[in-house]
Amino acid sequence: MDLKRSSGILLHITSLPSEFGIGDLGPSAYKFIDFLRDSGHHYWQLLPLNPTHAAYYHSPYSSYSAFAGNPLLISPELLVEQDYLNSDEVSKPKKVSHKKVDFKAVEAFKVTILNKAFVNYKSKSASSSFKKFCNKHRKWLEDFALFQVFTKEYGRGWTSWPAEIKNREDKAIKKAYKDFAEEIEKEKFFQFLFFQQWEGLVEYAQENEIAFIGDIPFYVNHESADCWANAEYFKLNDEKEPTHVSGVPPDYFSETGQLWGTPVFNWKKLQQNNFDWWVQRLKQNLLLFDVVRLDHFRAFSAYWEVPAKEETAINGKWIKTPGTQFFRLIKKEFPEMPFIAEDLGSLDEPVYKLLKRFHFPGMNVLHFAFGEEKADNPYLPFNHKPHSIVYTGTHDNNTSRGWYEALDKTSKKHLRRYTGKEVNKKNVHKILHTLALKSVSKVAVFPLQDLMGKGEEAIMNTPGTIKNNWTWRVEKEEIPVENVKLFREKNILYGRFKEPVPVVKKKKK
């Protein structure tokens, strides 16, 4: 993938303003594209758009489907415009916060109006576009709809379902299609609504020369349609429970490592079938996004595997992944290779070779650049490589202002000496913004919180914690539209945006 010098903003859909307790694919998303266009940015980077669940505190990185869209992101306003609901059927939920997402309240509200939309749809003649959608996405949609229906019927924990359902016996599955026909259709319909609204937003983005950067978590949950429908691609025992789970080894930050607990892939089986599930997963994401970030990239070289019975990640081991063979196949499928490697953290030589062999752009995070004055720190701007993306911070970091306020004296001194400026909590976000724009990295991306100068109250996620994450929202009046001209001028100054040449119409003789 050849990157063009440009910039972008990182903001998840849930963080957008709306009157319904959560950001969605409606009017605010379109207005944010206007903001990106007017301020001279080219990319809008998002977190995964897959469904989230209360059991995982609504983390977009812990979904029950690697293919489906999140129904909570469906816009009620667009449902009215699309004639799926009447305006009087969309009463705004009471006591919703404009600063935080209350997922419990939002879920109750959205389920109610989506059910109304389905009832209204069923009262009309069948939609040809719905049928086309179901045919186009059949490979994953059938399994996803069944998984959702069985979860409601038998409860969470698919390994405890009736054996014939757990093991996907043909007779039982065929019977389920008859017994739960309407419920299955409803789940498909919700997905249809999500993709219909998303495609409308993508079309508007393309008209305004805005591109989307998406995000793919490496692992998927055991409690997922993917694991249930493709059990042979995961290391599971005869009862379909994981024999080994994911994590990372002990390091400077954790004496016991991190035990993530998701099942690990059976790469031998995947390779035997030409990595078909992964190919479909990437293909699905490239239907949604122009570029995709591959989270936890180092696992494509080797991953840390821990026996499922362990309580910490200490007793794990590195297992090689057939990354070279995998990406050779992927390059045939997607010659442009529109992927970004999340290559943060401690890497080894095989990972670097894999990155180099397939020319993946990596990530540079400025929050990691300052500490002891070591000139070989790869995150210092003068060490950046052009074929890369520079970030002030990511969704897993503090905001730049919050980061600075927690910084030790040595790091603050280094930042001051490096920039030649008197840095303080009120201007640090502006200084890092300029540093990133100056970088030789072809693409510079900024969390919206950093363009706003927000403090730690605006953190999206704190790694190692599970509660109080993923809820931050920007209020309508907070989006810095007053700085549109300034952002545009800075993007022009540092070669990240070019003013379009005006078209001069010739006068008719």
C-alpha positions as CSV (number, residue, x, y, z in Angstrom):
1,M,0.0,0.0,0.0
2,D,1.4,3.4,-1.1
3,L,0.5,6.0,1.5
4,K,0.0,9.6,0.5
5,R,1.0,12.4,2.8
6,S,-2.1,13.2,4.7
7,S,-3.7,13.3,8.2
8,G,-6.8,11.9,10.0
9,I,-8.8,11.9,13.2
10,L,-9.4,8.9,15.5
11,L,-12.9,8.9,16.9
12,H,-15.2,5.9,17.4
13,I,-18.8,6.1,16.3
14,T,-20.1,5.6,19.8
15,S,-18.4,8.9,20.8
16,L,-20.3,11.0,18.4
17,P,-23.0,13.4,19.7
18,S,-26.7,12.2,19.5
19,E,-29.9,12.5,21.4
20,F,-30.2,8.8,21.9
21,G,-27.4,8.1,24.5
22,I,-24.8,6.8,22.0
23,G,-23.2,8.0,18.8
24,D,-24.6,6.3,15.7
25,L,-24.6,6.3,11.9
26,G,-27.0,9.2,11.6
27,P,-26.7,13.0,11.1
28,S,-23.7,13.5,13.5
29,A,-21.6,11.1,11.5
30,Y,-22.3,13.0,8.3
31,K,-21.5,16.3,10.0
32,F,-18.2,14.8,11.3
33,I,-17.3,14.0,7.7
34,D,-18.0,17.7,6.9
35,F,-15.6,18.6,9.7
36,L,-12.9,16.3,8.4
37,R,-13.2,17.7,4.9
38,D,-13.3,21.3,5.9
39,S,-10.3,20.9,8.3
40,G,-8.1,19.3,5.6
41,H,-8.1,15.7,7.0
42,H,-8.3,12.7,4.8
43,Y,-8.8,9.8,7.2
44,W,-11.4,8.9,9.8
45,Q,-10.1,6.1,12.0
46,L,-12.5,3.9,13.9
47,L,-12.5,1.1,16.4
48,P,-14.1,-2.2,15.4
49,L,-17.8,-1.9,14.4
50,N,-18.7,-5.5,15.5
51,P,-21.5,-6.1,18.1
52,T,-20.6,-5.6,21.7
53,H,-22.0,-7.2,24.9
54,A,-22.5,-6.3,28.5
55,A,-20.5,-9.4,29.6
56,Y,-17.4,-7.8,28.0
57,Y,-18.3,-4.3,29.2
58,H,-19.1,-3.4,25.6
59,S,-15.5,-3.5,24.5
60,P,-15.4,-3.3,20.6
61,Y,-12.5,-5.7,20.8
62,S,-14.5,-8.4,22.5
63,S,-17.4,-9.3,20.1
64,Y,-19.6,-12.3,19.5
65,S,-19.1,-11.9,15.8
66,A,-16.0,-11.0,13.7
67,F,-18.3,-10.2,10.7
68,A,-21.6,-8.6,11.9
69,G,-22.2,-4.9,12.6
70,N,-23.3,-3.5,15.9
71,P,-27.1,-2.8,16.0
72,L,-26.5,-0.2,18.7
73,L,-25.0,2.0,16.1
74,I,-28.1,2.1,13.9
75,S,-29.6,5.6,13.7
76,P,-33.2,6.1,14.8
77,E,-33.4,9.2,12.7
78,L,-32.3,7.4,9.6
79,L,-34.9,4.7,10.3
80,V,-37.5,7.4,10.1
81,E,-36.1,8.8,6.9
82,Q,-35.9,5.3,5.4
83,D,-39.6,4.7,6.3
84,Y,-39.0,1.9,8.7
85,L,-40.4,3.9,11.6
86,N,-42.8,6.8,12.0
87,S,-41.4,9.8,13.9
88,D,-43.9,9.2,16.8
89,E,-42.3,5.8,17.3
90,V,-39.0,7.2,18.1
91,S,-39.3,8.9,21.5
92,K,-35.9,9.9,22.9
93,P,-34.8,7.9,25.9
94,K,-35.2,9.8,29.2
95,K,-32.2,11.0,31.3
96,V,-29.6,10.0,28.8
97,S,-26.1,11.4,29.3
98,H,-24.4,13.4,26.5
99,K,-21.0,12.8,28.1
100,K,-21.0,9.1,28.6
101,V,-22.6,6.1,27.0
102,D,-25.0,4.2,29.3
103,F,-25.0,1.0,27.4
104,K,-27.7,-0.7,29.5
105,A,-30.2,2.1,28.8
106,V,-29.2,2.4,25.2
107,E,-29.5,-1.3,24.6
108,A,-33.1,-1.4,26.0
109,F,-34.1,1.6,23.9
110,K,-32.5,0.4,20.7
111,V,-33.9,-3.1,21.0
112,T,-37.4,-1.6,21.3
113,I,-37.2,0.6,18.3
114,L,-35.5,-2.1,16.2
115,N,-38.3,-4.5,17.0
116,K,-40.8,-1.9,15.9
117,A,-38.9,-1.4,12.7
118,F,-39.0,-5.1,12.0
119,V,-42.8,-5.3,12.7
120,N,-43.3,-2.4,10.2
121,Y,-41.1,-4.1,7.7
122,K,-43.1,-7.3,7.9
123,S,-46.3,-5.5,7.3
124,K,-45.1,-4.4,3.9
125,S,-44.2,-6.4,0.8
126,A,-40.9,-8.2,0.8
127,S,-37.8,-6.1,0.0
128,S,-35.6,-7.2,-2.9
129,S,-32.7,-5.3,-1.4
130,F,-33.0,-7.3,1.9
131,K,-32.9,-10.5,-0.1
132,K,-29.9,-9.4,-2.0
133,F,-28.2,-8.5,1.2
134,C,-28.9,-12.0,2.7
135,N,-27.5,-13.7,-0.4
136,K,-24.4,-11.5,-0.5
137,H,-23.5,-12.1,3.2
138,R,-24.9,-15.7,3.5
139,K,-21.5,-17.2,4.5
140,W,-21.5,-15.5,7.9
141,L,-25.0,-14.2,8.2
142,E,-26.7,-17.6,8.5
143,D,-24.4,-18.7,11.3
144,F,-24.6,-15.4,13.1
145,A,-28.5,-15.3,13.0
146,L,-28.7,-18.9,14.3
147,F,-26.2,-18.1,17.1
148,Q,-28.2,-15.1,18.2
149,V,-31.4,-17.1,18.2
150,F,-29.9,-20.1,20.1
151,T,-28.4,-17.7,22.7
152,K,-31.8,-16.3,23.4
153,E,-33.4,-19.7,23.5
154,Y,-30.7,-21.7,25.5
155,G,-28.7,-18.9,27.2
156,R,-25.1,-17.8,26.9
157,G,-22.4,-20.5,26.8
158,W,-22.9,-22.5,23.6
159,T,-21.0,-25.5,24.9
160,S,-23.9,-26.1,27.3
161,W,-26.5,-26.0,24.5
162,P,-28.2,-29.3,23.5
163,A,-25.6,-31.5,22.0
164,E,-27.1,-31.6,18.5
165,I,-27.1,-27.8,18.5
166,K,-23.7,-27.4,20.0
167,N,-22.3,-29.8,17.4
168,R,-24.3,-28.3,14.6
169,E,-25.9,-31.6,13.4
170,D,-27.6,-31.1,10.1
171,K,-31.0,-32.4,11.2
172,A,-31.1,-30.1,14.2
173,I,-30.0,-27.0,12.2
174,K,-32.6,-27.6,9.5
175,K,-35.3,-28.0,12.2
176,A,-34.2,-24.7,13.8
177,Y,-34.7,-22.9,10.5
178,K,-38.3,-23.9,10.6
179,D,-38.9,-23.5,14.3
180,F,-37.3,-20.0,14.6
181,A,-37.9,-18.7,11.1
182,E,-39.1,-15.3,12.1
183,E,-36.5,-14.8,14.8
184,I,-33.7,-15.7,12.4
185,E,-35.2,-13.3,9.8
186,K,-35.2,-10.5,12.4
187,E,-31.5,-10.9,13.3
188,K,-30.7,-10.8,9.6
189,F,-32.9,-7.7,9.2
190,F,-31.0,-5.8,12.0
191,Q,-27.8,-6.6,10.1
192,F,-29.4,-5.3,6.9
193,L,-30.3,-2.0,8.6
194,F,-26.7,-1.6,9.9
195,F,-25.1,-2.3,6.6
196,Q,-27.6,-0.1,4.7
197,Q,-26.9,2.8,6.9
198,W,-23.1,2.2,6.9
199,E,-23.0,2.1,3.1
200,G,-24.9,5.4,3.0
201,L,-22.2,6.9,5.2
202,V,-19.4,5.5,3.1
203,E,-20.9,6.9,-0.1
204,Y,-21.0,10.3,1.5
205,A,-17.4,10.0,2.7
206,Q,-16.3,9.1,-0.8
207,E,-18.1,12.1,-2.2
208,N,-16.1,14.2,0.2
209,E,-12.8,12.4,-0.3
210,I,-12.7,11.0,3.2
211,A,-11.4,7.4,3.7
212,F,-12.1,5.1,6.6
213,I,-9.4,3.2,8.6
214,G,-10.9,0.2,10.4
215,D,-9.5,-2.1,13.0
216,I,-9.4,-5.9,13.3
217,P,-8.7,-7.5,16.7
218,F,-6.5,-10.6,16.2
219,Y,-8.4,-13.0,18.4
220,V,-12.2,-13.7,18.7
221,N,-14.1,-14.7,21.7
222,H,-15.0,-18.3,22.5
223,E,-18.5,-17.1,23.1
224,S,-19.0,-16.1,19.4
225,A,-20.8,-17.2,16.3
226,D,-17.3,-17.6,14.7
227,C,-16.1,-20.1,17.3
228,W,-19.3,-22.1,17.3
229,A,-19.6,-22.3,13.5
230,N,-15.8,-22.9,12.9
231,A,-14.8,-24.9,15.9
232,E,-12.1,-26.8,13.9
233,Y,-10.2,-23.5,13.5
234,F,-9.6,-23.1,17.2
235,K,-7.8,-25.3,19.8
236,L,-10.7,-26.8,21.6
237,N,-11.3,-30.2,23.3
238,D,-14.0,-32.8,22.6
239,E,-16.5,-30.7,24.7
240,K,-15.6,-27.6,22.5
241,E,-13.9,-25.8,25.4
242,P,-10.5,-24.1,24.8
243,T,-7.5,-26.2,25.5
244,H,-5.2,-23.2,25.2
245,V,-5.9,-19.4,25.5
246,S,-4.3,-16.2,24.4
247,G,-2.2,-13.7,26.4
248,V,1.2,-12.1,26.5
249,P,4.2,-13.1,28.6
250,P,5.5,-11.4,31.8
251,D,7.3,-8.1,31.1
252,Y,8.4,-4.8,32.7
253,F,4.7,-3.9,33.2
254,S,3.4,-7.2,34.6
255,E,5.2,-9.9,36.5
256,T,2.6,-12.4,35.5
257,G,2.0,-11.2,32.0
258,Q,-1.6,-10.7,30.7
259,L,-4.1,-13.6,30.3
260,W,-6.6,-12.6,27.7
261,G,-8.5,-15.9,27.8
262,T,-9.7,-16.0,24.2
263,P,-9.1,-19.3,22.3
264,V,-6.1,-19.5,20.1
265,F,-6.3,-20.5,16.5
266,N,-5.5,-23.9,15.0
267,W,-3.2,-22.5,12.3
268,K,-2.5,-26.0,10.9
269,K,-6.1,-26.5,10.1
270,L,-6.5,-23.0,8.8
271,Q,-3.5,-23.5,6.5
272,Q,-4.9,-26.8,5.2
273,N,-8.0,-24.8,4.0
274,N,-6.0,-21.9,2.5
275,F,-6.8,-19.7,5.5
276,D,-10.4,-19.4,4.2
277,W,-11.9,-18.0,7.4
278,W,-9.3,-15.3,7.7
279,V,-9.6,-14.4,4.0
280,Q,-13.3,-13.9,4.4
281,R,-12.7,-11.9,7.6
282,L,-10.4,-9.5,5.8
283,K,-12.7,-9.3,2.8
284,Q,-15.6,-8.4,5.0
285,N,-13.6,-5.6,6.6
286,L,-12.5,-4.2,3.3
287,L,-16.2,-4.0,2.3
288,L,-16.5,-1.6,5.2
289,F,-13.2,0.3,5.3
290,D,-10.6,1.6,2.9
291,V,-7.7,0.6,5.1
292,V,-7.6,-1.8,8.0
293,R,-5.3,-1.8,11.1
294,L,-4.2,-5.3,12.1
295,D,-4.3,-5.3,15.9
296,H,-1.6,-7.4,17.8
297,F,0.3,-7.8,14.5
298,R,3.2,-9.7,16.2
299,A,0.9,-12.7,16.6
300,F,1.1,-13.2,12.8
301,S,4.7,-14.2,13.5
302,A,4.3,-16.0,16.8
303,Y,1.8,-15.9,19.6
304,W,1.9,-16.5,23.4
305,E,-0.1,-19.7,24.1
306,V,-1.2,-20.5,27.7
307,P,-2.8,-23.8,28.9
308,A,-6.5,-23.0,29.6
309,K,-6.2,-24.3,33.2
310,E,-3.6,-21.6,34.1
311,E,-4.6,-18.6,36.2
312,T,-1.8,-16.4,34.9
313,A,0.1,-16.1,31.6
314,I,3.5,-17.1,33.2
315,N,3.4,-20.7,32.0
316,G,2.8,-20.0,28.4
317,K,5.1,-20.4,25.4
318,W,5.7,-18.9,22.0
319,I,4.1,-20.7,19.1
320,K,5.1,-19.9,15.5
321,T,2.4,-18.7,13.1
322,P,2.6,-19.4,9.4
323,G,2.6,-15.6,8.8
324,T,4.7,-15.6,5.6
325,Q,2.4,-18.2,3.9
326,F,-0.7,-16.4,5.1
327,F,0.3,-13.0,3.8
328,R,1.5,-14.5,0.5
329,L,-2.0,-15.8,0.0
330,I,-3.5,-12.5,1.2
331,K,-1.4,-10.5,-1.3
332,K,-2.9,-12.6,-4.1
333,E,-6.4,-11.8,-2.8
334,F,-5.7,-8.1,-2.1
335,P,-2.7,-7.0,-4.2
336,E,-2.7,-3.5,-2.8
337,M,-2.4,-4.8,0.8
338,P,-4.4,-2.0,2.4
339,F,-3.3,-2.9,6.0
340,I,-1.6,-1.1,8.8
341,A,0.4,-3.2,11.3
342,E,-0.1,-2.5,15.0
343,D,3.6,-3.1,15.8
344,L,3.8,-1.4,19.2
345,G,5.6,-3.0,22.1
346,S,8.5,-5.4,22.3
347,L,9.1,-7.2,18.9
348,D,11.7,-9.7,17.8
349,E,13.6,-10.2,14.5
350,P,11.0,-12.5,12.8
351,V,8.3,-9.9,13.3
352,Y,10.5,-7.2,11.8
353,K,11.2,-9.5,8.8
354,L,7.5,-10.1,8.3
355,L,6.8,-6.3,8.4
356,K,9.6,-5.7,5.9
357,R,8.8,-8.6,3.6
358,F,5.2,-7.4,3.0
359,H,6.0,-3.6,3.3
360,F,3.5,-3.0,6.1
361,P,3.3,0.5,7.4
362,G,3.7,0.5,11.2
363,M,2.8,2.9,14.0
364,N,4.7,5.7,15.8
365,V,3.2,7.0,19.1
366,L,4.6,10.3,20.3
367,H,3.7,9.4,23.9
368,F,6.3,6.7,23.8
369,A,9.0,9.1,22.5
370,F,10.0,11.0,25.6
371,G,11.8,9.8,28.7
372,E,15.6,9.4,29.0
373,E,17.3,11.2,26.2
374,K,18.1,8.2,24.0
375,A,18.6,9.1,20.4
376,D,17.8,5.6,19.2
377,N,14.2,5.7,20.6
378,P,12.2,4.7,17.4
379,Y,9.2,6.9,18.4
380,L,11.2,10.2,18.3
381,P,10.2,12.0,15.2
382,F,13.6,12.0,13.6
383,N,13.6,8.2,13.7
384,H,10.2,7.9,12.0
385,K,10.1,6.1,8.6
386,P,8.1,7.7,5.8
387,H,6.0,4.5,5.2
388,S,4.3,4.7,8.6
389,I,1.6,6.4,10.6
390,V,2.3,8.8,13.5
391,Y,-0.1,9.2,16.3
392,T,0.0,11.6,19.3
393,G,-1.8,8.8,21.2
394,T,-4.2,6.0,20.5
395,H,-7.5,4.8,22.1
396,D,-5.4,2.8,24.6
397,N,-3.4,5.8,25.8
398,N,-4.2,8.7,28.0
399,T,-5.1,12.0,26.2
400,S,-2.0,14.1,25.5
401,R,-2.9,16.5,28.3
402,G,-3.6,13.7,30.7
403,W,-0.3,12.0,29.7
404,Y,1.7,15.2,30.3
405,E,0.1,15.8,33.7
406,A,1.2,12.3,34.8
407,L,4.7,12.6,33.2
408,D,7.8,12.4,35.4
409,K,10.3,15.3,35.5
410,T,12.9,13.6,33.3
411,S,10.4,13.1,30.5
412,K,9.0,16.6,30.8
413,K,12.6,18.0,30.5
414,H,13.3,15.8,27.5
415,L,10.1,17.1,25.8
416,R,11.0,20.7,26.6
417,R,14.5,20.3,25.3
418,Y,13.4,18.4,22.2
419,T,10.7,20.9,21.1
420,G,12.6,24.0,22.3
421,K,9.3,25.2,23.9
422,E,8.0,25.8,27.4
423,V,5.5,23.0,27.5
424,N,2.5,23.0,30.0
425,K,-0.8,21.2,30.4
426,K,-2.6,23.8,28.4
427,N,-0.4,23.7,25.3
428,V,1.0,20.2,25.2
429,H,-1.7,18.9,22.8
430,K,-0.9,21.7,20.4
431,I,2.8,21.0,20.5
432,L,2.4,17.3,19.9
433,H,-0.1,18.0,17.1
434,T,2.6,20.1,15.4
435,L,5.3,17.5,16.0
436,A,3.2,14.8,14.4
437,L,2.3,17.0,11.4
438,K,6.0,17.7,10.9
439,S,7.0,14.1,11.0
440,V,8.1,12.3,7.8
441,S,5.5,9.6,8.5
442,K,3.2,9.8,5.5
443,V,0.0,9.7,7.7
444,A,-0.6,11.6,10.9
445,V,-3.6,10.6,13.1
446,F,-4.9,12.4,16.1
447,P,-7.5,11.3,18.7
448,L,-10.2,14.0,18.6
449,Q,-9.6,14.4,22.4
450,D,-6.1,15.7,21.6
451,L,-7.4,18.3,19.0
452,M,-9.7,19.5,21.8
453,G,-7.1,19.6,24.5
454,K,-9.1,17.2,26.8
455,G,-7.6,15.8,30.0
456,E,-7.7,12.3,31.4
457,E,-11.5,12.5,31.9
458,A,-11.7,11.8,28.1
459,I,-9.8,8.6,28.1
460,M,-11.4,6.0,25.9
461,N,-9.8,2.9,27.3
462,T,-7.3,2.0,30.1
463,P,-5.5,-1.3,29.3
464,G,-5.5,-3.8,32.1
465,T,-8.9,-2.6,33.4
466,I,-12.4,-3.7,32.3
467,K,-14.8,-1.2,33.8
468,N,-15.5,2.4,32.9
469,N,-14.1,2.1,29.4
470,W,-15.5,2.8,25.9
471,T,-18.0,5.3,27.2
472,W,-16.5,8.7,26.4
473,R,-18.6,11.0,24.2
474,V,-18.0,14.4,22.6
475,E,-20.8,16.9,23.1
476,K,-22.1,18.6,20.0
477,E,-20.8,22.0,21.0
478,E,-17.4,20.7,21.9
479,I,-16.3,19.6,18.4
480,P,-13.8,22.4,17.6
481,V,-15.4,23.7,14.4
482,E,-14.0,27.1,15.3
483,N,-10.5,25.7,14.5
484,V,-11.4,24.3,11.1
485,K,-9.5,27.0,9.3
486,L,-6.4,26.6,11.6
487,F,-6.3,22.8,11.2
488,R,-6.7,23.2,7.4
489,E,-3.9,25.7,7.2
490,K,-1.6,23.5,9.3
491,N,-2.3,20.5,7.1
492,I,-1.4,22.6,4.1
493,L,1.7,24.0,5.8
494,Y,3.1,20.6,6.5
495,G,2.1,19.1,3.1
496,R,-0.7,16.9,4.3
497,F,-3.5,18.7,2.3
498,K,-3.6,20.5,-1.0
499,E,-6.2,23.1,-1.8
500,P,-8.3,21.9,-4.8
501,V,-7.6,23.9,-7.9
502,P,-10.7,26.0,-8.7
503,V,-12.4,25.1,-12.0
504,V,-12.7,28.2,-14.2
505,K,-15.7,27.9,-16.5
506,K,-15.2,29.5,-19.9
507,K,-17.8,31.9,-21.0
508,K,-19.8,30.9,-24.0
509,K,-19.3,33.0,-27.1
